[in-house]
């Protein structure tokens, strides 16, 4: 991938997404060619009782950034989620399926998508799911920690999706941005919504077993084996926010539009575990 330009990364200390004035001032100062909004309020259960901040960060902020991008003539890249759907479909979701979020988090992310669309900016929204990176808290790290301390574990087996690494999301985004600058294809030139996730599918239970299996193969000191992870239904693990049972996303549109190959989810999980263990 060719170098696309100089990146200016801004954290919460430098600019709070819930502060619309600070966002506007930042964009007007930097005057970027591309704005990538990779931040969000992602505490799904907390959002149920913290709706105001969830909407400020996930709904209002993307709209503000998109409007600033419109004013500057910049490209705006925004990440959304499978949580905009209710998970009731018996197939992977396509971009044109009607959203029906089940939680405050899902509704706030959908409102963010709508704000971006209403801004009139040249923008691309990438919906993704089950994203994890080597740093910070995530499902794979939690499973490894538990597997090192316990002899048995229970994991939900009736929710399905594709574990997707932050590295894959970043690589695909760079490819899409490069193509958008070339404006190949009418839809690519004007932006839109695309689904981005690793290929294939599994359950949280299958994901956990693969994490443990591969970590053991790498020589990790774990107390339990994959067969020690019991499958349980969602009903046995009550949570404040409802999650979609089906988080599968059809990525044909993205792959065909931008000539992208998305690897099978296990490849990403192995890459992630390699990073964590090293």
C-alpha positions as CSV (number, residue, x, y, z in Angstrom):
1,X,0.0,0.0,0.0
2,X,1.4,3.4,-1.0
3,X,1.8,6.1,1.7
4,X,-1.3,8.2,1.6
5,X,0.0,11.2,3.5
6,X,0.8,12.6,7.0
7,X,-1.4,11.3,9.8
8,X,-2.4,13.5,12.7
9,X,-3.8,11.3,15.5
10,X,-5.9,13.0,18.2
11,X,-6.8,11.4,21.5
12,X,-9.6,12.3,24.0
13,X,-7.2,14.5,26.0
14,X,-6.7,16.7,22.9
15,X,-10.3,16.8,21.8
16,X,-13.4,15.4,23.5
17,X,-15.9,14.1,20.9
18,X,-18.8,15.2,23.0
19,X,-17.6,18.9,22.6
20,X,-18.9,20.1,19.3
21,X,-17.1,23.4,19.5
22,X,-13.7,21.7,20.1
23,X,-14.3,19.4,17.1
24,X,-15.1,22.3,14.8
25,X,-12.0,24.2,16.0
26,X,-9.8,21.1,15.6
27,X,-10.9,20.5,12.0
28,X,-10.6,24.2,11.0
29,X,-7.1,24.3,12.5
30,X,-5.8,21.2,10.9
31,X,-7.7,21.4,7.6
32,X,-7.2,17.8,6.7
33,X,-7.8,16.2,3.3
34,X,-9.3,13.1,4.9
35,X,-11.0,12.9,8.3
36,X,-11.2,9.4,9.8
37,X,-13.4,9.0,12.8
38,X,-12.2,5.9,14.6
39,X,-13.5,6.8,18.0
40,X,-16.8,6.0,19.6
41,X,-18.7,5.4,22.8
42,X,-18.5,1.6,22.9
43,X,-19.5,0.6,26.4
44,X,-22.7,-1.1,25.2
45,X,-24.2,-1.8,28.6
46,X,-23.2,1.5,30.1
47,X,-25.0,3.3,27.3
48,X,-28.3,2.1,28.6
49,X,-28.0,4.5,31.5
50,X,-25.7,7.0,29.9
51,X,-27.8,7.8,26.8
52,X,-26.9,11.5,26.6
53,X,-23.2,11.0,26.3
54,X,-23.6,8.0,24.0
55,X,-25.6,10.1,21.6
56,X,-23.2,13.0,21.9
57,X,-20.3,10.9,20.9
58,X,-21.8,8.4,18.5
59,X,-24.5,10.6,16.9
60,X,-23.8,14.3,17.2
61,X,-20.0,14.1,16.7
62,X,-20.0,12.3,13.4
63,X,-22.5,14.8,12.1
64,X,-20.3,17.7,13.2
65,X,-17.2,16.2,11.6
66,X,-19.1,15.4,8.4
67,X,-20.3,18.9,8.1
68,X,-16.8,20.3,8.6
69,X,-15.6,17.8,5.9
70,X,-18.3,19.1,3.6
71,X,-17.2,22.7,4.2
72,X,-13.5,21.9,3.5
73,X,-14.2,19.5,0.6
74,X,-12.5,16.7,2.6
75,X,-13.3,13.0,2.5
76,X,-14.9,11.7,5.7
77,X,-14.5,8.1,6.9
78,X,-16.7,6.9,9.7
79,X,-17.1,3.5,11.4
80,X,-20.4,2.0,12.3
81,X,-21.6,-1.4,13.6
82,X,-23.7,-4.5,13.2
83,X,-25.7,-3.2,16.2
84,X,-27.8,-1.1,13.9
85,X,-29.6,-4.3,13.0
86,X,-31.7,-6.5,15.3
87,X,-30.0,-9.7,14.4
88,X,-33.3,-11.5,13.4
89,X,-32.3,-12.2,9.8
90,X,-31.4,-15.8,8.9
91,X,-28.6,-14.6,6.6
92,X,-25.7,-12.1,6.6
93,X,-27.0,-8.5,6.4
94,X,-26.5,-6.4,3.3
95,X,-26.2,-2.6,3.3
96,X,-29.7,-2.1,2.0
97,X,-31.4,-4.0,4.9
98,X,-33.6,-1.9,7.1
99,X,-31.9,-1.1,10.5
100,X,-33.7,-1.9,13.7
101,X,-31.3,-1.4,16.6
102,X,-32.1,-3.1,19.9
103,X,-30.0,-0.9,22.3
104,X,-29.1,2.7,23.1
105,X,-25.7,2.0,21.6
106,X,-27.2,0.7,18.4
107,X,-29.6,3.6,18.1
108,X,-26.8,6.1,18.7
109,X,-24.6,4.6,16.0
110,X,-27.5,4.6,13.6
111,X,-28.2,8.2,14.3
112,X,-24.5,8.9,13.6
113,X,-24.9,7.2,10.2
114,X,-27.9,9.4,9.5
115,X,-26.1,12.5,10.5
116,X,-23.3,11.8,8.1
117,X,-25.7,11.1,5.3
118,X,-27.6,14.3,5.9
119,X,-24.4,16.4,5.9
120,X,-24.0,16.1,2.2
121,X,-20.2,15.4,2.7
122,X,-18.3,13.0,0.5
123,X,-18.2,10.3,3.1
124,X,-17.9,6.6,3.5
125,X,-19.4,4.6,6.4
126,X,-17.9,1.2,7.1
127,X,-20.0,-1.0,9.3
128,X,-18.0,-3.7,11.0
129,X,-18.4,-6.2,13.9
130,X,-16.6,-8.1,16.6
131,X,-13.5,-5.9,16.2
132,X,-10.4,-6.5,18.4
133,X,-6.9,-5.2,18.5
134,X,-3.7,-6.3,20.3
135,X,-4.0,-3.4,22.8
136,X,-6.7,-2.6,25.3
137,X,-9.5,-4.8,26.5
138,X,-11.1,-7.2,24.1
139,X,-12.7,-10.7,24.0
140,X,-9.6,-12.6,23.0
141,X,-7.6,-11.1,25.9
142,X,-10.4,-11.8,28.4
143,X,-10.5,-15.5,27.2
144,X,-6.8,-15.9,27.5
145,X,-6.8,-14.4,31.0
146,X,-9.6,-16.7,32.1
147,X,-8.1,-19.7,30.5
148,X,-4.9,-19.1,32.5
149,X,-6.8,-18.9,35.8
150,X,-9.7,-21.3,35.5
151,X,-10.4,-25.0,34.8
152,X,-13.8,-24.4,33.2
153,X,-15.5,-21.6,31.3
154,X,-18.9,-20.9,29.8
155,X,-19.4,-18.8,26.6
156,X,-22.5,-17.9,24.6
157,X,-23.0,-20.1,21.6
158,X,-26.2,-18.7,20.0
159,X,-24.8,-15.4,18.7
160,X,-22.9,-15.4,15.4
161,X,-20.5,-13.2,13.6
162,X,-17.0,-12.9,12.2
163,X,-14.1,-11.8,14.6
164,X,-12.4,-8.9,12.8
165,X,-9.0,-7.4,13.7
166,X,-8.4,-3.7,13.9
167,X,-5.4,-4.3,11.6
168,X,-7.8,-5.7,8.9
169,X,-10.1,-2.7,9.3
170,X,-7.1,-0.3,9.0
171,X,-5.7,-2.0,5.9
172,X,-9.1,-2.1,4.2
173,X,-9.7,1.6,5.1
174,X,-6.3,2.6,3.5
175,X,-7.2,0.7,0.4
176,X,-10.7,2.3,0.2
177,X,-9.3,5.8,0.7
178,X,-6.7,5.3,-2.0
179,X,-9.4,4.2,-4.4
180,X,-11.8,7.0,-3.4
181,X,-9.1,9.6,-4.2
182,X,-8.9,8.1,-7.6
183,X,-12.7,8.3,-7.8
184,X,-13.2,5.0,-9.7
185,X,-16.9,4.4,-10.1
186,X,-19.8,6.8,-9.4
187,X,-20.7,5.4,-6.0
188,X,-17.0,5.4,-4.9
189,X,-16.7,9.0,-5.9
190,X,-19.6,10.1,-3.8
191,X,-19.2,7.7,-0.8
192,X,-21.8,5.4,0.8
193,X,-22.2,2.6,3.3
194,X,-20.2,-0.6,3.1
195,X,-19.9,-3.7,5.3
196,X,-16.4,-4.6,6.4
197,X,-15.7,-7.8,8.4
198,X,-13.5,-10.9,8.1
199,X,-14.8,-13.8,6.0
200,X,-16.6,-16.8,7.4
201,X,-18.5,-17.0,10.7
202,X,-18.5,-18.5,14.1
203,X,-20.2,-18.1,17.5
204,X,-18.6,-16.5,20.6
205,X,-18.2,-20.0,21.8
206,X,-16.4,-21.1,18.7
207,X,-14.3,-17.9,18.9
208,X,-13.2,-18.7,22.4
209,X,-12.3,-22.3,21.6
210,X,-10.2,-21.2,18.7
211,X,-8.4,-18.6,20.9
212,X,-7.5,-21.3,23.4
213,X,-6.6,-23.9,20.8
214,X,-4.2,-21.6,19.0
215,X,-2.7,-20.2,22.2
216,X,-2.0,-23.7,23.4
217,X,-0.4,-24.6,20.1
218,X,1.8,-21.5,20.5
219,X,2.9,-22.8,23.9
220,X,0.9,-20.6,26.2
221,X,0.5,-21.8,29.8
222,X,-3.2,-22.2,30.1
223,X,-5.1,-24.3,32.6
224,X,-8.0,-25.3,30.4
225,X,-8.4,-26.8,26.9
226,X,-10.9,-25.9,24.2
227,X,-13.2,-28.8,25.3
228,X,-13.4,-27.3,28.8
229,X,-15.3,-24.3,27.4
230,X,-19.0,-25.0,27.7
231,X,-21.6,-23.6,25.3
232,X,-24.5,-21.6,26.9
233,X,-27.4,-19.7,25.5
234,X,-27.7,-15.9,25.7
235,X,-30.4,-16.2,28.2
236,X,-27.9,-17.7,30.7
237,X,-25.8,-14.5,30.6
238,X,-28.1,-11.6,31.3
239,X,-26.9,-8.2,30.1
240,X,-28.4,-4.7,30.3
241,X,-28.3,-4.1,26.6
242,X,-29.8,-6.5,24.1
243,X,-27.3,-7.7,21.4
244,X,-28.1,-8.9,17.9
245,X,-28.0,-12.7,17.7
246,X,-26.9,-12.5,14.1
247,X,-24.0,-10.1,13.5
248,X,-23.0,-11.5,10.2
249,X,-22.3,-8.9,7.5
250,X,-22.3,-9.5,3.8
251,X,-19.2,-7.9,2.4
252,X,-19.7,-8.6,-1.3
253,X,-20.3,-4.9,-2.1
254,X,-17.1,-3.7,-0.5
255,X,-15.0,-6.5,-2.1
256,X,-16.4,-6.0,-5.6
257,X,-16.4,-2.2,-5.5
258,X,-12.8,-1.8,-4.2
259,X,-11.3,-5.2,-5.3
260,X,-10.6,-6.2,-1.8
261,X,-9.9,-9.7,-0.5
262,X,-11.0,-10.3,3.2
263,X,-9.3,-13.2,4.9
264,X,-11.1,-15.9,6.9
265,X,-11.6,-14.9,10.5
266,X,-9.2,-17.5,11.9
267,X,-6.3,-15.8,10.2
268,X,-7.0,-12.6,12.0
269,X,-7.5,-14.4,15.4
270,X,-4.1,-16.1,15.0
271,X,-2.5,-12.8,14.1
272,X,-4.1,-11.2,17.1
273,X,-3.0,-14.0,19.5
274,X,0.5,-13.8,18.1
275,X,0.7,-10.2,19.0
276,X,-0.8,-10.6,22.5
277,X,1.5,-13.5,23.4
278,X,4.6,-11.7,22.1
